[in-house]
Amino acid sequence: MKNEIKSLTGLRGIVALWVTFFHFSYFRNDIIQSIVGKGYVAVDIFFVLSAFLLTVSYSEKFKNLNYKVIQNFYKKRVNRIYPVYIISVIVIALFFTDTSIGEFLINATLVQCFFNPNYLLNVVYWSLSTEWMCYLVFPFILWVILRYKIRGEILIVLSLVLRFSLPYLPDHLYFHSEVPMDMGKSSKYLDIPYGLNSLIRTISSYFLGIGIALLPFIKIKKDNIVVYLTLMLSVLLLYTERGLLFIPLLAAVVIKYLYKGEKNLVKTFLEMKAVYFLGNISYSLYIVHYMVVKQEITIVSSYHLNNLLLIAFSIVLAYFSYFLIERKIKIFRT
């Protein structure tokens, strides 16, 4: 990828692996489970990273709204997410789940966030639906922000306010709310994966990613210390509940310094071939792994060893998905 920041690709890989472990494994050890069990927060980091990269890539292009530029943006977004996604929807509908035409169309058009979560063919699809909605409005939101010179600090504060308010919003803001959900409401703080609230959650992360991208970079002596301290604080906050509110913000700071800052141990680790490879297949891994989870496959009797083997299997499937679908299939020419 042209002008790619390899450490940010590697970060995407680590975050995808975190989500994968979250869905596969439960650990009795509280120290480990406090990290693995908060893997749902990783999805917010995905959103922040996506918004950050889109902002730095399109800030100049969207200063003036131009039909051709916006059209090209949408084509690239479709090429990025739709081939692997629609193939996974078709595979699930044909082989894994009895699917009505309505369910198929709701999933195929990525509008799940507006409907009862019973329509989700794959649990992770909620985030793809909400991010697709953000893609649709992103050019216009960024244009307004740039046109009226809305400061990054304001966007960050707005993001935190929205995120803080999420647990207090009505939790039935979706079509067919009168039908009981097959999935129960999560008791985990800020784990909100359905309805309009999930869209607000995503918008909050997008404001954070845009805001941090637009903030001037503060160059300080040994700025690698900022990265190390921010990561340490993030890990400590995983052992709290309300502190999770700030993890996407801390992730945004790390993203900013990985993008602009000097070389450090974190960058070196994230740019390692194995981690970078994981970043490249992260999107396929995100979709594929839960399809494997739902099959409840038992290879060996040991719970943790079985899960590790299934995670490895998911990575292999994601590898083939990346090379055979993501890299090969393009819906639009750009």
C-alpha positions in Angstrom: 0.0 0.0 0.0 1.3 3.4 -1.0 2.5 5.5 2.0 1.5 2.7 4.4 2.5 3.1 8.0 3.4 -0.5 8.8 3.1 -0.1 12.5 -0.6 0.9 12.2 -1.2 -2.2 10.0 0.5 -4.3 12.7 -1.7 -2.6 15.4 -4.8 -3.6 13.4 -3.5 -7.2 13.5 -3.0 -7.2 17.3 -6.5 -5.7 17.8 -8.1 -8.3 15.5 -6.3 -11.1 17.5 -7.6 -9.6 20.7 -11.2 -9.7 19.4 -10.6 -13.3 18.3 -9.4 -14.4 21.7 -12.3 -12.6 23.3 -14.8 -14.6 21.3 -13.0 -17.9 21.7 -11.7 -18.2 25.2 -12.6 -17.7 28.9 -9.8 -17.8 31.4 -10.4 -18.5 35.1 -7.3 -16.5 35.9 -8.6 -13.0 36.7 -5.4 -11.3 35.6 -5.6 -12.9 32.1 -9.4 -12.7 31.8 -9.4 -9.0 32.7 -7.6 -8.4 29.4 -9.1 -11.1 27.2 -12.6 -10.4 28.5 -12.4 -6.7 27.5 -11.7 -7.6 23.9 -15.0 -5.9 22.8 -13.2 -2.6 23.4 -10.8 -3.5 20.6 -13.6 -2.9 18.1 -13.7 0.8 19.2 -9.9 0.9 18.5 -10.7 -0.4 15.0 -13.1 2.5 14.5 -10.7 5.1 15.9 -7.9 3.8 13.6 -10.2 3.8 10.6 -11.4 7.4 11.2 -7.8 8.6 11.8 -6.4 7.1 8.6 -9.4 8.3 6.5 -8.9 11.8 7.9 -5.2 12.0 7.2 -5.8 10.5 3.7 -8.8 12.7 2.7 -8.4 16.0 4.5 -7.1 17.8 1.5 -9.4 16.0 -1.0 -12.6 16.8 1.0 -11.9 20.5 1.6 -14.1 21.1 -1.4 -16.8 18.5 -2.0 -16.3 17.1 -5.5 -18.6 14.4 -7.0 -15.8 12.5 -8.6 -13.7 12.5 -5.4 -16.6 11.3 -3.3 -17.5 8.7 -5.8 -14.0 7.4 -5.8 -14.0 7.3 -2.0 -17.2 5.2 -2.0 -15.8 2.8 -4.6 -12.7 2.3 -2.6 -14.7 1.6 0.6 -16.9 -1.0 -1.3 -13.8 -2.7 -2.7 -12.3 -2.8 0.7 -15.1 -4.3 2.7 -17.7 -5.8 0.4 -16.1 -8.8 -1.4 -15.1 -10.8 1.7 -18.2 -9.6 3.5 -20.8 -10.6 0.9 -19.1 -14.0 0.3 -19.3 -14.7 4.1 -23.0 -13.7 4.1 -23.7 -16.1 1.3 -21.7 -18.9 2.9 -23.5 -18.5 6.2 -27.0 -18.3 4.5 -26.3 -21.4 2.4 -24.5 -23.7 4.8 -24.7 -22.6 8.4 -28.0 -20.9 9.2 -31.6 -21.1 8.0 -32.0 -17.7 6.5 -35.1 -15.9 5.2 -34.9 -13.6 2.2 -35.5 -10.6 4.6 -32.6 -11.6 6.8 -30.4 -12.1 3.8 -31.2 -8.7 2.3 -30.8 -6.9 5.7 -27.3 -8.4 6.0 -26.4 -8.1 2.4 -27.2 -4.3 2.4 -25.3 -3.7 5.7 -28.3 -2.1 7.5 -28.3 -4.5 10.5 -27.8 -1.7 13.0 -31.4 -0.5 12.4 -33.0 -3.9 13.0 -33.5 -6.4 15.8 -30.2 -8.1 16.4 -31.9 -11.4 15.7 -31.3 -10.6 12.0 -27.5 -10.7 12.5 -26.1 -13.7 10.6 -22.7 -13.1 12.2 -22.3 -11.3 15.5 -19.4 -9.1 14.2 -21.6 -7.8 11.4 -23.0 -5.1 13.7 -19.7 -3.2 13.5 -19.5 -3.5 9.8 -23.0 -2.1 9.5 -22.3 0.9 11.7 -19.0 1.6 10.1 -20.6 1.5 6.6 -23.1 4.1 7.8 -20.1 6.2 8.9 -18.5 5.8 5.6 -21.6 7.1 3.9 -21.6 10.4 5.8 -17.8 10.7 6.3 -17.1 13.0 3.3 -19.8 15.4 4.4 -18.9 15.4 8.1 -15.2 16.0 7.3 -16.1 18.8 4.9 -18.2 20.5 7.6 -15.4 20.1 10.2 -12.8 21.5 7.7 -15.2 24.2 6.4 -16.1 25.6 9.8 -12.7 24.8 11.3 -14.1 22.8 14.2 -11.2 22.1 16.5 -10.0 18.6 17.2 -10.4 19.1 21.0 -14.1 19.8 20.5 -14.5 16.5 18.6 -12.7 14.6 21.3 -14.9 16.0 24.1 -18.0 15.3 22.0 -16.8 11.8 21.5 -16.3 11.2 25.3 -19.7 12.8 26.0 -21.4 10.4 23.5 -19.5 7.4 24.9 -20.3 8.3 28.5 -24.1 8.7 27.7 -24.4 5.3 25.9 -25.3 3.2 29.0 -28.1 5.6 29.8 -29.8 5.6 26.4 -32.9 3.4 25.7 -31.7 0.0 24.6 -34.5 -0.8 22.2 -33.9 1.7 19.4 -34.3 -0.6 16.4 -37.0 -2.0 14.2 -38.9 -5.0 15.5 -38.0 -4.1 19.1 -41.2 -5.9 20.2 -39.7 -9.2 19.3 -37.5 -10.7 22.1 -33.8 -10.8 21.2 -32.1 -14.2 20.9 -29.0 -12.6 22.4 -29.2 -11.1 25.8 -28.1 -7.6 26.8 -24.5 -7.6 27.8 -23.7 -6.8 31.4 -20.3 -5.5 30.3 -19.7 -1.7 30.5 -19.9 -0.1 27.0 -20.4 -3.5 25.3 -23.3 -2.2 23.0 -23.4 -4.2 19.8 -26.9 -3.5 18.4 -29.4 -0.9 17.4 -29.0 2.8 17.0 -26.9 2.8 20.2 -24.2 0.8 18.4 -24.2 3.4 15.7 -23.7 6.2 18.3 -20.9 4.1 19.7 -19.2 4.0 16.3 -19.8 7.7 15.6 -18.2 8.5 19.0 -15.1 6.6 17.9 -15.1 8.3 14.5 -15.2 11.8 16.2 -12.3 10.7 18.3 -10.3 9.4 15.4 -11.0 12.6 13.3 -10.2 14.8 16.3 -6.9 13.3 17.1 -5.9 13.3 13.4 -6.6 17.1 13.2 -4.8 18.0 16.4 -1.3 19.4 15.8 1.4 16.9 16.6 3.3 17.9 19.8 6.9 16.9 19.3 8.6 16.3 22.6 12.0 15.0 23.5 11.9 11.2 23.6 8.3 11.0 22.6 8.5 7.2 22.7 8.0 7.6 26.5 4.5 8.9 25.7 3.7 5.7 23.8 5.1 3.4 26.6 3.2 5.3 29.4 0.0 5.4 27.4 0.1 1.7 26.8 0.8 1.0 30.4 -2.1 3.1 31.5 -4.4 1.4 29.0 -3.5 -2.0 30.4 -4.1 -0.8 34.0 -7.6 0.6 32.9 -8.5 -2.9 31.7 -8.6 -3.9 35.3 -11.3 -1.3 36.0 -14.8 -0.9 34.6 -15.5 2.8 34.1 -11.9 3.3 33.1 -12.8 1.6 29.8 -14.3 4.8 28.7 -10.9 6.3 28.1 -9.2 3.3 26.4 -10.2 4.5 22.8 -8.8 7.9 23.7 -5.5 6.4 24.9 -5.4 4.2 21.7 -5.9 7.4 19.6 -2.8 9.0 21.3 -0.8 5.9 20.6 -2.0 5.9 16.9 -1.0 9.5 16.6 2.5 8.9 17.9 2.9 5.7 15.8 2.0 7.8 12.8 4.2 10.8 13.5 6.6 9.9 16.3 10.1 8.5 16.3 11.1 4.9 16.2 10.5 3.0 19.4 10.1 -0.6 20.7 6.4 -0.6 20.1 6.8 0.5 16.4 9.5 -2.1 16.0 7.3 -4.9 17.4 4.3 -3.8 15.3 6.4 -3.8 12.1 7.7 -7.3 12.6 6.8 -9.5 9.7 4.5 -11.8 11.6 2.6 -8.9 13.2 2.4 -7.0 9.9 1.1 -10.1 8.2 -1.5 -10.4 10.9 -2.5 -6.8 10.2 -2.9 -7.5 6.5 -5.3 -10.4 7.1 -7.0 -8.7 10.1 -10.2 -7.9 8.2 -10.7 -11.4 7.0 -9.8 -12.8 10.4 -12.4 -10.5 12.0 -15.1 -11.9 9.8 -14.0 -15.5 9.6 -13.1 -16.3 13.2 -16.7 -16.0 14.5 -17.9 -18.3 11.8 -15.5 -20.8 13.2 -16.6 -20.1 16.8 -20.2 -20.8 15.9 -19.4 -24.3 14.6 -18.3 -25.4 18.1 -15.6 -27.7 16.7 -13.8 -30.0 19.1 -10.4 -31.1 18.0 -8.9 -32.0 21.4 -10.4 -32.4 24.8 -8.3 -29.6 26.4 -10.4 -26.4 26.3 -7.5 -23.9 25.9 -5.5 -26.1 23.4 -8.7 -26.6 21.4 -9.3 -22.9 21.2 -5.7 -22.2 20.2 -6.0 -24.7 17.4 -9.2 -23.1 16.3 -7.7 -19.7 16.4 -4.8 -21.0 14.3 -7.3 -22.5 11.9 -9.1 -19.1 11.7 -5.8 -17.4 10.8 -5.2 -20.0 8.0 -8.7 -19.4 6.6 -8.2 -15.6 6.9 -4.9 -16.0 5.0 -6.7 -17.7 2.1 -9.5 -15.2 2.3 -7.0 -12.3 2.1 -5.1 -13.6 -0.9 -8.0 -15.1 -2.9 -10.7 -12.6 -2.2 -9.4 -9.3 -0.7 -6.5 -9.0 -3.1 -8.1 -10.5 -6.1 -11.8 -9.3 -6.2 -12.6 -5.7 -6.9 -16.2 -4.6 -7.5 -15.2 -1.2 -8.9 -12.3 0.1 -10.9 -10.7 3.1 -9.2 
